[in-house]
Amino acid sequence: MQTRELGTTGLKGSALCLGTMTWGEQNTEAEAHEQLDYALSKGINFIDTAELYPVPPKADTQGRTETYIGNWMQARKNRDKVILATKVVGRTEMDWFRGEEGRLSRKHILEAVEGSLKRLQTDVIDLYQMHWPDRSTNYFGQLGYTHHPKDSAIALEESLGAMQELITAGKVRHVGLSNETPWGLMRCLHLAETQGLPRVASVQNPYSLLNRTYEIGLAEASIRERCGLLAYSPLAFGVLSGKYLNGAKPPKGRLTLFSRFQRYNNPKADAATMRYVALAKQHGLDPAQMALAYVTTRPFVTSNIIGATTMEQLASNIASIDVKLPPELLTAIDAIQEDIPNPCP
Ligand SMILES: NC(=O)c1ccc[n+]([C@@H]2O[C@H](COP(=O)([O-])OP(=O)(O)OC[C@H]3O[C@@H](n4cnc5c(N)ncnc54)[C@H](OP(=O)(O)O)[C@@H]3O)[C@@H](O)[C@H]2O)c1
């Protein structure tokens, strides 16, 4: 397994990171532990979770995923073998998260971290990410930006200041962003340079063959500023495997089970997926592995966060690390993107 430096932190994380958001909903604790054991045996040392998980988010399941990971590290006594990333929720209408006053305020962050540390049964989080911006901006599939001058956002200075307190207290090692925009990333880096606030180490945003919007503004910033992408939903929720094509509804598939997850399900996505699947087959590749290899090999990507609900999926997804994409295949991928750009932004 290749490793790559997480920003300028000196930490070396595996090029594939293990996503966890199905654990506690689609996957049991035993299945989560089996996935963790297998991933670790294949050289994955990077785990991504969140106080929000599992998904879909619910008051009565919230925190289960972190608890499963905490129990696993406790049982295996292997906390020092993994880079542990988790997240604090941003401004939210989910009222089980500390209410309207919370958000990414100092108070909210200092409270949230205690819950995560307890569930994870650890003293320190390696990468503490802000799950989405507190301010009103465009993320989670929203392309256009509408400015709300009266928006009462928590200042980035306050959020980063709280993160600095956690670093000083030894509860957090590094800070990351998620669902961020170019403005948010550059602003945070500026604040680190000018105000001694922590330098963010990564941006966790969606990136896949069906959503290459990261390339527009953030890819350059990731490379020039050494603050790489932790790519989430690299299979566009499983769509890029081709299993939903022609109206198919695999009974255990996320999009079949949860009607709220339709972000990756639309006629343009179907048309593009049809072409990516055909292209993979033409090159003797598994479509999901081709899609994952594409993400992993982009120069602005620090780690590709894979997700799986079965061991077969996990084994195949991890094996994608050895898949080579020849130049003519990359050219053909770009041609599809040009015809059907970002059908699932
Ligand atoms: N920061 C954020 O806002 C954010 C948002 C989303 C995700 N994430 C992180 O990124 C991780 C990965 O995201 P994701 O789960 O959306 O990734 P994804 O790769 O787009 O989707 C993974 C899902 O696709 C299906 N699948 C996986 N491998 C497959 C294969 N080889 N063949 C067919 N189907 C396959 C499985 O679902 P089914 O079996 O149900 O079909 C699996 O759960 C999450 O666990 C989380 O850690 C972060």
The ligand as an ORCA input file, in Angstrom:
! r2SCAN-3c Opt
* xyz 0 1
  N     -17.361     14.483      4.637
  C     -18.535     14.100      4.172
  O     -19.496     14.886      4.125
  C     -18.701     12.684      3.680
  C     -19.802     12.339      2.901
  C     -19.893     11.025      2.432
  C     -18.907     10.103      2.759
  N     -17.855     10.453      3.560
  C     -16.794      9.488      3.941
  O     -16.383      8.772      2.796
  C     -16.615      7.376      2.980
  C     -16.958      6.754      1.657
  O     -18.112      7.375      1.118
  P     -19.176      6.514      0.355
  O     -19.578      5.340      1.186
  O     -20.226      7.436     -0.126
  O     -18.263      5.981     -0.863
  P     -18.674      5.350     -2.263
  O     -17.477      4.603     -2.715
  O     -19.219      6.357     -3.189
  O     -19.860      4.352     -1.925
  C     -19.650      3.213     -1.148
  C     -20.871      2.320     -1.240
  O     -20.985      1.802     -2.568
  C     -21.304      0.419     -2.534
  N     -20.107     -0.293     -3.042
  C     -18.834     -0.185     -2.580
  N     -17.989     -0.942     -3.282
  C     -18.720     -1.530     -4.236
  C     -18.375     -2.420     -5.274
  N     -17.121     -2.820     -5.455
  N     -19.369     -2.847     -6.103
  C     -20.647     -2.427     -5.918
  N     -21.036     -1.587     -4.931
  C     -20.066     -1.131     -4.090
  C     -21.601      0.087     -1.081
  O     -22.959      0.397     -0.784
  P     -24.163     -0.638     -0.999
  O     -23.664     -2.007     -0.670
  O     -25.209     -0.131     -0.082
  O     -24.545     -0.515     -2.433
  C     -20.736      1.108     -0.343
  O     -21.203      1.371      0.947
  C     -17.687      7.312      4.067
  O     -17.728      6.092      4.758
  C     -17.261      8.446      4.946
  O     -16.183      8.027      5.782
  C     -17.734     11.738      3.995
*
